[in-house]
Every structure is written in C-alpha cells, then in structure tokens.
Amino acid sequence: MDTKRSIKRATAKLGIEKLRKYQVAPINSVLDENDTFVVAPTSAGKSAIYQIPALIFSGSTLVIEPTLSLLYDQVSKLRQYGIQADYIDSSRTYSDNIGILRRAQKGKLKFLFITPERLQNQTFRREINSVSISLVAVDEAHCVTSWGYGFRSAYLKIGEFIGSLPDSPIKVALTATATPQMRKEICELLAMEQPEIYINSLYRPNLHFIKHTYVSNEAKLKKLYCILKKKDYETCVVYCNTVKMTDAVYKMINEWFPEKVTRCHSGLNNHVRKGNDLMFLNGERQIMVATSAFGMGVDQSNVDLVIHFNLPLSPIDYYQQAGRAGRAGQKSKCILLYCENDYHVNRWMIEETKNEAARKSMLAALDQMKEYADSSECLWQQLLSSLGENRDIACGLCTNCQKRRKQNDDK
C-alpha cells in the first residue's frame, strides 16, 4: 500500500486541504495498527486522526460518542462528503437499527456511531459480531473516567466489549483533557495494548481568561448585565451549574435583551432542546444559557465569549467548556464570575454521589477548581498545571497577569 497516496486521497475526501503537523504522526501510528491515544486542544482536528485511517482500512469503524448531539453532528458532516456513515440510538425503531446493522454487515457502512450504553444491548452485541470492525474510536475519552465512575457506568465496560469482538480491532482514544494518571487509567479501561501516546500542548493563546469575585448572585447578575450590554462579541455561552440556576439566569437575560437568548439543559424535552440549539447555531439567538449539557458536539466557530456564572466542577470541565470559544482562532474571552457559595453548592451536589471512589475524585477536582478561582498566579499556568501540563511563561493577558503588571508599574 502506498501510504502517502492513500492518506492524500482520504484527506481530500474529507475536504481537508492540508493536515496539521501534529496530526500526521498519530495517523501513521493508527495505520501501522497501533492502539493510539491522542491529547490535543479543542478545534485541533482530532476527528481526522481516526477518520483518515478508517477510510483507508477495508472494514468498518465503530465510533463511541458521549452525547447524541455530537453523534448527529459527526454523521451529518461525513455524509456531506458522500461518506457512508450512520448512527444507532433509542429514537429509532428496532427495525431501523437492525437495518443499519445489516448494511454494516454487508460492508456498506464505513462509520457506525453509537453512545457507550448501546454496547450493553444484547441485540446489538449479537449483530455487531457479524460486522468486520477494523477500528474502534472513543471520542472525548476523558468521559471514560470523568463520567464512568459516576452517572454513566457503561463507559467502564467499553474495554470488555472491544475484547469480545472477533476481529481484534485497533483502538483509538481522543480527548482535549487527560492528566497523566487519567491517561494511564483510560488506557487500562479501554484494554489498549502498548498504545502510542501523543500529547499536544493545551495552551490556546487566543483565549483570554478573566476572573471576577463576588459575594452574591445578585452582584454577579449586575456584572453579567454589564458584560452582555457591551455587545463586543458575536455569540456568547453562559454556563450555570444547575438547571434551576440556568432557568433563573435565562429569565433575567431574556428580560434585559428580549429575543436574543435561548437555553439548554437536561430538564427540557428533546424537541425543545434541539429547537433551542438550532436557534443558537443558525444565529437567531446570540446568547446561550446552559448547563454542561451543552457543549460537546457544538461546532460553533463564531463563539467569542464564554461566561461561567458559577464555579465549574473541575478544571477539566472548565477547559472543555471555555474551549467552546475561539474555535476559528479568533481572540475570545473566557470569564469566570466566582462566588464562594458556588463551591459549597457544587460540594453538596458531589456528596450525593454514591460511588465512594468517584466522590473522592470529584471532590479533589472541585478543590483544584477552587484553587484556580482563589489563585493570584497566571490563570493559564494554573489551569494547565491542573491538567498535567507545565508552562514556564505566563500568558501576560489574564486578570492576574494584568493585575501583577499594574502593581509593578505603580512601584
């Protein structure tokens, strides 16, 4: 096989003009049939790392996604390029899902997308054994540990499922956030065999981190109004830590700026939620107020302002959500409106977790997030350190860097 020529053809088929330097090595690793783990920042083109080999390999590729919105988005994009891709989910009838598996069994489906819960379906497990699977890709692989020990235990069973497949497929895991300990644990849980690991810097110089500390939600709302009133942004996402808070903040913004805002959280039915997402994506609404239910799978390149109205649960959550901004490389602001009471609300929610190991891990991550909010050091350095990356040079632009510069100027 002429590898370079095959890569060039697959790249063109995906509408990619030129591969980025840090995509080439992991793509070659997968083509050499190595299990491969990739950590790269949001908007770094991680999907191409499994999609290009998938187009070259003779069999089908099974892709495991954490959310339905991400699943739908990936299938839609591949179909735009005339690539045979489909998904199985609970919204489809039994006969529809069986029909999709039959197409895969006949070699007429290059990509099959599912969520991890589908792997526990006995009909799916029986039928997938008759599909020639060359590659299994686990997208947003940090969810294996971040969610697996909590509310989505199906993530912990992916490795066992892959081991049951007759063709011993290559395994690829991709994420924007995984500490060294997480990487080790994810590789073990996915039963990856001597994986090649590629780590790219998570630093994104176009993101400007800002932090404001307040004693109450009322004070934060006043600041939120001032930020949004400036309108020096194209689109904005406001994250809140609970459904109740999301609804309250949405109501206030809708009073301030009617017909400019929509919302997303798990309390909305799917029809309403999809409609709200669409209004934001097509530009009918410029502001999205959301819980963490909104984010992954939303490829909105013109978001240039992300506001956290509450303290995120962990540095991983914060990096993932703040990373919705600046996906086209434009300068963007990531603003944290911090109140110490947020920490106690988050801690109370975490204490409800029944799994002791998960609870301890989540509390430790929350404490790391509080250290970030209380820190006087460079916010970028503090965040990257929490994610296992050391950066020697301060960003020079964040709230703390600017405050330090002013103090030095005043001396």
C-alpha positions in Angstrom: 0.0 0.0 0.0 1.3 3.5 -0.9 0.6 5.1 2.5 1.2 8.7 1.5 -1.0 8.4 -1.6 -3.8 6.7 0.5 -3.6 9.4 3.1 -3.8 12.1 0.5 -6.9 10.6 -1.1 -8.6 10.2 2.3 -7.7 13.7 3.3 -9.2 15.1 0.1 -12.3 13.0 0.6 -12.9 14.6 4.0 -12.5 18.1 2.5 -9.2 18.8 4.3 -6.8 20.9 2.4 -3.7 20.0 4.4 -3.0 18.0 7.5 -1.5 19.8 10.5 1.9 18.7 11.6 0.7 17.1 14.9 -2.0 15.1 13.1 0.5 13.2 10.9 2.3 11.0 13.5 -0.8 9.7 15.2 -2.4 8.9 11.8 0.6 6.9 10.8 0.5 5.2 14.2 -3.0 4.0 13.6 -2.2 2.9 10.0 0.7 0.9 11.5 -2.1 -0.8 13.5 -1.0 0.6 16.9 -3.5 1.4 19.6 -3.2 5.2 19.8 -4.1 7.8 22.4 -4.2 11.5 21.5 -4.5 14.5 23.7 -4.9 17.8 21.7 -6.8 21.0 22.4 -10.3 21.7 21.2 -10.6 22.7 17.5 -7.3 20.8 16.8 -8.8 18.4 14.2 -8.8 15.2 16.3 -11.5 13.6 14.3 -9.3 13.3 11.2 -6.9 11.2 13.2 -9.3 8.2 13.2 -11.3 9.2 10.1 -8.4 9.1 7.6 -7.2 5.6 8.6 -10.9 4.5 8.7 -11.3 5.4 5.0 -8.1 3.5 4.2 -8.9 0.3 6.1 -11.1 -2.2 4.5 -13.6 -2.8 7.3 -16.0 -0.5 9.2 -15.1 1.9 12.1 -17.2 2.0 15.3 -17.2 5.4 16.9 -18.3 5.8 20.5 -19.5 9.3 21.3 -20.6 10.7 24.7 -23.7 12.7 23.5 -26.3 12.4 20.9 -25.7 15.9 19.6 -22.0 15.0 18.9 -23.1 11.8 17.3 -25.6 13.5 15.0 -23.1 16.2 14.1 -20.3 13.8 13.1 -22.6 11.7 10.9 -24.0 14.8 9.2 -20.5 16.1 8.4 -19.4 12.8 6.9 -22.5 12.5 4.8 -21.9 15.9 3.3 -18.7 14.4 1.8 -20.6 11.4 0.4 -19.1 9.1 3.1 -21.3 6.2 4.3 -22.0 7.0 7.9 -24.9 6.3 10.2 -25.9 6.0 13.9 -27.9 3.8 16.2 -29.9 5.4 19.0 -33.1 4.9 21.0 -35.0 7.4 19.0 -35.0 5.0 16.0 -37.2 1.9 15.7 -35.9 -1.6 16.3 -36.3 -2.3 12.6 -34.4 0.9 11.6 -31.5 -0.1 13.9 -31.4 -3.6 12.6 -31.4 -2.3 9.0 -28.4 -0.2 9.8 -26.5 -3.2 11.3 -27.4 -5.2 8.2 -25.9 -2.6 6.0 -22.7 -2.7 8.1 -22.7 -6.5 7.8 -22.7 -6.2 4.0 -19.8 -3.8 4.1 -22.0 -0.8 3.0 -21.3 1.4 6.1 -17.9 2.9 6.7 -18.7 4.6 10.0 -21.2 3.5 12.7 -21.7 5.9 15.6 -23.1 4.9 19.0 -23.1 6.0 22.7 -21.5 3.6 25.2 -24.9 2.5 26.6 -25.6 0.8 23.2 -22.8 -1.6 23.8 -24.8 -3.3 26.6 -27.7 -4.0 24.3 -27.8 -7.8 23.7 -29.2 -7.5 20.1 -26.5 -5.0 19.2 -23.8 -7.2 20.7 -25.1 -10.2 18.7 -25.4 -8.4 15.4 -22.1 -6.4 15.6 -20.1 -9.7 15.8 -21.0 -10.2 12.1 -19.6 -6.8 11.1 -16.0 -6.5 10.1 -14.7 -3.9 12.5 -11.2 -2.6 11.7 -11.1 0.3 14.2 -12.9 1.4 17.4 -12.6 5.2 18.2 -13.5 6.5 21.6 -14.1 10.3 21.2 -14.0 12.6 24.2 -12.2 9.8 26.0 -11.9 11.8 29.3 -15.5 10.8 29.8 -14.3 7.2 30.4 -13.2 8.2 33.9 -14.9 11.5 34.4 -18.3 10.1 33.8 -17.8 6.3 34.1 -17.4 6.2 37.9 -20.5 8.4 38.3 -23.6 8.5 36.3 -22.5 6.6 33.1 -21.1 3.2 34.2 -21.3 2.0 30.6 -18.1 3.8 29.9 -16.3 1.3 32.3 -17.4 -1.6 30.1 -16.1 -0.4 26.8 -12.8 -2.4 27.1 -14.6 -5.6 27.8 -16.9 -5.1 24.8 -14.0 -4.4 22.4 -12.2 -7.5 23.7 -15.3 -9.6 22.8 -15.1 -8.5 19.1 -13.8 -11.3 16.8 -11.5 -9.1 14.7 -9.4 -7.6 17.5 -9.8 -4.0 16.1 -7.3 -1.2 16.6 -8.3 1.2 19.4 -8.1 5.0 19.2 -8.9 7.3 22.1 -9.0 11.1 21.7 -9.6 13.9 24.1 -8.7 17.5 24.9 -8.2 16.9 28.6 -6.5 14.0 30.4 -3.9 14.2 33.2 -1.1 11.6 33.2 -3.0 9.5 35.8 -6.2 9.7 33.7 -4.4 8.7 30.6 -3.0 5.6 32.3 -6.4 4.6 33.7 -8.3 5.2 30.4 -5.8 3.1 28.5 -6.3 0.3 31.0 -10.1 0.6 31.0 -10.2 0.5 27.2 -7.8 -2.5 27.2 -5.4 -0.7 24.9 -2.3 -2.7 24.2 1.0 -0.8 24.4 -0.6 2.3 23.0 1.3 5.1 21.2 0.6 8.3 23.1 0.7 11.7 21.6 0.4 14.8 23.8 0.0 18.3 22.4 0.0 21.5 24.4 -3.4 22.5 25.5 -2.4 26.2 25.6 -4.5 28.3 23.2 -3.1 31.9 23.1 -6.3 33.3 21.6 -8.3 32.6 24.8 -8.1 35.5 27.3 -9.1 34.3 30.9 -10.8 36.8 33.2 -11.9 36.3 36.8 -14.3 38.4 38.9 -15.1 37.5 42.6 -18.4 38.5 44.2 -20.2 37.8 47.5 -23.6 37.1 46.0 -25.5 36.0 42.8 -27.2 39.4 42.8 -23.8 41.1 42.4 -22.8 38.6 39.7 -26.0 39.3 37.8 -25.2 43.0 37.7 -21.8 42.2 36.3 -23.3 39.8 33.8 -25.6 42.6 32.6 -22.7 45.0 32.1 -20.7 42.4 30.1 -23.6 41.5 27.8 -24.7 45.1 27.3 -21.3 45.9 25.7 -22.1 43.6 22.8 -18.5 43.4 21.9 -19.0 39.7 21.0 -20.6 37.8 18.1 -22.1 34.9 20.1 -21.9 34.0 23.8 -22.4 30.9 26.0 -23.3 31.4 29.7 -22.7 28.3 31.8 -24.6 27.6 35.1 -24.1 24.8 37.5 -27.8 23.7 37.9 -31.0 23.6 35.9 -32.6 25.9 38.4 -29.8 28.5 38.1 -29.9 28.1 34.3 -33.6 28.9 34.2 -33.2 31.9 36.5 -30.3 33.4 34.5 -32.1 32.8 31.2 -35.2 34.6 32.6 -33.1 37.6 33.6 -31.2 37.9 30.3 -34.5 37.5 28.3 -35.9 40.5 30.3 -32.7 42.5 29.5 -32.4 41.5 25.9 -35.6 40.0 24.5 -35.3 37.5 21.7 -31.5 37.4 22.0 -31.2 34.4 24.3 -32.1 30.7 24.5 -31.2 27.9 26.9 -30.2 24.3 27.1 -30.4 21.8 30.0 -31.4 18.2 30.7 -34.8 19.4 32.1 -36.1 20.3 28.6 -37.6 17.7 26.3 -35.6 16.7 23.3 -37.8 18.6 20.8 -37.5 21.9 22.7 -33.8 21.4 23.3 -33.0 20.7 19.7 -35.0 23.7 18.6 -33.1 25.9 21.1 -29.8 24.6 19.9 -30.7 25.2 16.3 -31.7 28.8 17.0 -28.3 29.4 18.5 -26.4 27.6 15.8 -28.1 29.4 12.9 -27.8 32.9 14.6 -31.4 33.5 15.6 -30.2 33.8 19.2 -26.8 35.3 20.1 -26.7 34.1 23.7 -27.0 30.5 25.0 -27.5 29.9 28.7 -26.8 26.3 29.6 -25.6 23.6 32.0 -22.8 21.3 31.0 -25.5 19.5 28.8 -24.5 22.0 26.1 -21.0 22.0 24.6 -19.6 18.8 23.2 -20.6 18.3 19.7 -21.4 22.0 19.1 -19.1 23.2 16.4 -19.9 26.9 16.5 -16.9 28.7 15.2 -18.1 32.3 16.0 -18.4 31.9 19.8 -16.0 34.6 21.1 -17.3 34.9 24.7 -17.9 32.1 27.3 -19.1 33.2 30.8 -19.2 30.8 33.7 -21.9 32.2 36.1 -20.9 29.5 38.6 -17.7 27.7 39.6 -17.3 24.7 37.3 -17.0 21.2 38.9 -13.4 20.6 37.8 -10.6 22.1 35.7 -11.4 19.5 33.0 -15.0 20.8 32.8 -13.7 24.4 32.7 -11.2 23.8 30.0 -13.8 21.8 27.9 -16.5 24.5 28.3 -14.3 27.5 27.9 -12.8 25.8 24.8 -16.1 26.4 23.0 -14.8 29.9 22.4 -12.3 30.9 19.7 -12.6 27.7 17.6 -11.8 29.6 14.4 -8.7 31.1 16.1 -10.2 34.5 16.9 -9.4 36.3 20.1 -12.0 35.4 22.7 -12.8 36.0 26.3 -13.5 33.3 29.0 -14.9 35.0 32.1 -15.5 33.3 35.5 -17.9 35.0 37.8 -16.9 33.5 41.1 -18.7 33.4 44.4 -17.5 31.1 47.2 -21.0 29.8 47.8 -20.8 28.1 44.4 -18.1 25.9 45.8 -20.4 24.8 48.6 -23.3 24.2 46.2 -21.1 22.0 44.0 -19.7 20.2 47.0 -23.3 19.4 48.2 -24.1 18.0 44.7 -21.0 15.8 44.7 -21.7 14.5 48.1 -24.9 12.9 46.6 -22.6 10.6 44.5 -22.9 7.0 45.9 -19.7 5.6 44.5 -17.0 6.5 47.1 -14.1 6.4 44.7 -15.9 8.7 42.3 -17.0 11.0 45.1 -13.4 11.4 46.4 -12.1 12.1 42.9 -14.8 14.7 42.1 -14.2 16.5 45.4 -10.5 16.6 44.7 -11.2 18.1 41.2 -13.5 20.6 42.8 -10.8 21.7 45.2 -8.5 22.2 42.3 -11.1 24.4 40.6 -11.4 26.4 43.8 -7.6 26.8 43.9 -7.8 28.2 40.4 -10.5 30.7 41.4 -8.6 31.8 44.5 -5.2 31.9 42.8 -3.1 35.1 42.2 -0.9 33.3 39.7 -1.3 33.3 35.9 -4.7 31.7 35.2 -3.4 29.9 32.1 -0.5 28.4 34.1 -2.8 27.4 36.9 -5.3 25.8 34.6 -2.7 23.9 32.6 -1.0 22.7 35.8 -4.3 21.2 36.9 -4.4 19.3 33.6 -0.9 17.9 34.0 0.9 20.4 31.7 3.7 22.8 33.0 4.0 26.1 31.2 7.0 28.3 32.2 5.8 31.5 30.6 2.9 33.5 31.9 0.2 34.4 29.4 0.5 38.1 30.2 -3.2 38.8 29.4 -5.3 37.1 32.1 -6.7 39.0 35.1 -3.9 38.0 37.4 -1.1 38.8 34.9 -2.7 42.3 34.2 -3.0 42.9 38.0 0.6 42.0 38.5 1.7 44.3 35.7 -0.2 47.2 37.2 1.3 46.6 40.6 4.8 46.7 39.0 4.0 49.8 37.1 2.8 51.5 40.3 6.1 50.8 42.1 
